[in-house]
Amino acid sequence: MTTTTPRGTPDPELRHAVRADLLDVFRIEQASFPQPWPFSAFEGFLEAPGFLVALDDDGVVGYVVADTVPNHGRPLGHVKDIAVRPDRRGEGIGATLLERALSILAGEGTSRVKLEVRAGNKEAIRLYRGFGFSHHHTVPRYYDDGEDALVMLRGF
């Protein structure tokens, strides 16, 4: 049975990103952030366990980049980037991507996951809090435009 989004469109399929997805991912990145990652950054994460894309008949509609870093014997998960195509926001795609990425990071043996989010991105902060993330500390002027970043953490 196929489930559908509130707009009546089928839920997107989630899978690991492949090279052929990168142009669509990059376009979503550019449409989503005032300081988008360069294309080459996505190329560098193709092997990351949590680089996932959400696909439907229109192609890539969202993505998440998550990986692990060494942390005193047990890896720390890091959600590095997540975005949904502007015309598909509000359908739960971001939450689905985040949920799957967190599951993958847990399977990699992480005990905690961190992320950085713009202090003014209230919608993203609300999403992350809904997944158990809490504010750990603030990094002043983290972004090139001078906006602060909130570092949020979640344990498993």
N, C-alpha and C positions, 0 to 999 in steps of 0.2 A: 504494500500500500504506500503510495506517495503522499507525503504530507505537503502542505502548502503554507506559504507565508501569509501575513495579513492582507497583502495585495492580491492574493490568489495565485501567485506564481509558485512553481515547485521549489521546495527547499534546495539550495545548492548542494552539490557534491563536494566533499572535502578530500584533498589528497596532498601529498608532498609536491612542492613546486618543482618544475623542470625548466630547463633553459628556455623552452618555447613560451613559457608563461611570463618571462621577465619584462617584455615590452608592456604588456597589460598591467603588470604590477607597478612598473615605473610610472605609467600614466595615472594610475590611481594615487600613487605617492605624490605626484606633482599637483593633482587636484585637491589633495587633502591637507598639505602642510606648507606653511610659508617658507620653510627651509628644507626642501625635500632632500632625501638621500640621493647621491649620484647612482646612476645605473650600475656602475662597477661594484657598489656595496652589495647589491642584491646578488650579483654574480658570485661574490665571495661567500655568501651564505647558502648556496645551493645544497651543500652537504649537511647543513645544520638540521638536527633532528626535528626541530619545530618550525621549519619554513613550510607553511601550508598555504594552499590557495582554496578559495571557495569558487566553484564553477557552476554555471547553468548554461542554458542554450545561447546566452549572450557572451559567453567566455568567462574570464576571471571577473568576479564581482567583489572580491575581498581577499585579504592575505594577512598572515601573521608571521613574524620572524622571531623565533625564540631559540635559545641555546643554553648551554651550561658552561660555567667557568669553575676552575678549581677553587675550593674554599675549605681549607683546614681538613682535608681528608674526605669531605663529602661535597659533591658539586653543588653550586648555587645556580639556580635557574635564572634566566634573564629574558624577559619579554622586551625585545629591542624595538619592535615596530609593529603596528597593526593599523589597518585602514580598510574601509569599505567604500566602494564607488559611491559618489554623492547621491545618485538617483536611487540607490538601493539601501540607504541608511534607514534605520528605524524598523527593520524587518527581523532583527535578532541575529544577523549574519556575524557581526563582530563578537557577540556573546558566544556563538557556536564555535567560532575560530579560537577564541580565548580558552574556552572549556577544553577543546581538543588539545591545544598547545600545553595547557597545564597538566593534562593527563600524560602527555608524552614526557614532559619534564619530570613528573613523578616517577615514571617508568625508568628514567635515566638515573634514579637514585637521589634526586635533590630532596633536601629537607625544607628549603625556603626558595622563594622566587622573588625577584625584585624587578622593578620597572621605574622609568622616569616618565613624568607627564608634565606638560605645561601647567603651571599654577592656574591659569585661566580657562583650562579645558574642562569645564564643569561636567559635561556629558561623559567624557572618558573617566573622570574621577568617580562619578556615580557608578559607572559600569564596574570599575575595578573594586570599589568598596563592596559591591554586590557579590563579588567573587572572593571576599575575605581579605583584600589588601587593606593595609592601613598606612597612614602617613608615618614615615620613619624620620626623615629630615628634609630640609629644603636646601637646594644648591642655588645660591643667589646668582643671577645673570648667567645661567647655564646655557641658554640659547643665544645665538649670534645677535638677535635683536634685543637682548637684555632681559628677556622674561625669565623668571625663576622656574626651576624644575622642582617638583615634589618627587622625592624618592619614596616609593611605596613598597612594602614587603608583605608577604603572605607565607605562612608556614603550612606544612602538610601534616 
